[in-house]
């Protein structure tokens, strides 16, 4: 068995798409990723745009809000299955509670949900 190791610089160059209908959540996730060194971040507040964006850009990771009024994250994933014929969707579902105040402590709460995405949270600084 061959094990492939991906360098931190390669990980930080991964193309990431943030999808959330709440502007504050988009800004928060962008700030966290930028602070950690990610360089290729795109975002949209329009879930109906995700299919075309992913078809054009082939994102390495899509941070997808699962609860959106116009089109929820599960519907977005169904559309993405048309592009990703092998069944692998590069999607991480994100739920940010509406009752959590946006403050400096919120980012530490978010890191708990996706520690492998953020290098400093796994000691790769």
Rosetta blueprint (number, residue, H / E / L):
1 X L
2 X L
3 X L
4 X L
5 X L
6 X L
7 X L
8 X H
9 X H
10 X H
11 X H
12 X H
13 X L
14 X L
15 X E
16 X E
17 X E
18 X E
19 X E
20 X L
21 X L
22 X L
23 X H
24 X H
25 X H
26 X H
27 X H
28 X H
29 X H
30 X H
31 X H
32 X H
33 X H
34 X H
35 X H
36 X H
37 X L
38 X L
39 X L
40 X E
41 X E
42 X E
43 X E
44 X E
45 X L
46 X L
47 X H
48 X H
49 X H
50 X H
51 X H
52 X H
53 X H
54 X H
55 X H
56 X H
57 X H
58 X L
59 X L
60 X L
61 X E
62 X E
63 X E
64 X E
65 X E
66 X L
67 X L
68 X L
69 X L
70 X L
71 X L
72 X L
73 X H
74 X H
75 X H
76 X H
77 X H
78 X H
79 X H
80 X H
81 X L
82 X L
83 X L
84 X L
85 X L
86 X L
87 X L
88 X L
89 X L
90 X L
91 X E
92 X E
93 X E
94 X E
95 X L
96 X L
97 X L
98 X L
99 X L
100 X L
101 X L
102 X L
103 X L
104 X L
105 X L
106 X H
107 X H
108 X H
109 X H
110 X H
111 X H
112 X H
113 X H
114 X L
115 X L
116 X L
117 X L
118 X L
119 X H
120 X H
121 X H
122 X H
123 X L
124 X L
125 X L
